[in-house]
Amino acid sequence: MALGTIPLLWLMRKRSTRMRKFGVQLPEAIDLISRALKAGHALSATIEIVAVEIPDPLGPEFRRAADELNYGLPFREALLNLGRRVPLSDLRFLITAVMVQKETGGNLAEILDKSSNVLRARMNLQAKVRVYSAQGRLTGIILTTLPLICFVAISFLDPRYTRLLIEDEFGRRLVYAALAGVVVGSMFIQRIVRIKV
C-alpha cells in the first residue's frame, strides 16, 4: 500500500513545482500585458504576445487561451477557461481585474502595474517565510524518519529485539500504532510549518 502512494506523491510534487513556476512567471506576464496595452495593442492581442514571449509552463496556457479566442470563443470564456486550467489565486485575481475593467472601463495598464508589484512583494515575503520555516521543516523530516532509522539500526545490531515486534501479534499492533503516530505527527508538523502568505 505504501508503494502504491508513490506515483500519487510524485504527481503532487510535480504539480506543486509547476504551480510554483506559474507563480514566478505571472508577474512577468502581467508586466508584458501592461506594456503591450501602453503600446496600443488590443487586449486580445496581448494574450497572443504573452503566449509567444513567456516560456513553459505559463506561455503554452496563454497560447491555448489565444487559440480559443482565434476560434471564436468569447473573451470572458477564454479567460475563465484559463483560470480553470491553472488554479492559481493570483491568476484568478488577474482574470477578475481584466474582466471588471473590460465591463466598467478604466486604466487597465495601471491596475496591472500595481498588481505586478503586489505579486512580486508577496513572492519576496513567501521566500522569506520559507527561509524562516526551514528549521521547522527539517525538524519534521528528522522526527519522521528517526523511528525508521532506529528500527533498521537495531535490527542490524541485534535482530532479537525487533523480531519480537514482527512475529508477535501484540508487537505488530504496536508497530501499526507507532506508524500511525508518526504519520499523524508528521501531518501536524507540516501544518505548523506551512505558513500561508
Secondary structure, DSSP 8 states (H G I E B T S, - for coil): -TGGGHHHHHHHHHHHHHHHHHHHHHHHHHHHHHHHHHTT--HHHHHHHHHHHS-TTHHHHHHHHHHHHHTT--HHHHHHHHHHHS--HHHHHHHHHHHHHHHH---HHHHHHHHHHHHHHHHHHHHHHHHHTHHHHHHHHHHHHHHHHHHHHHHHH-HHHHHHHHHSHHHHHHHHHHHHHHHHHHHHHHHHH----
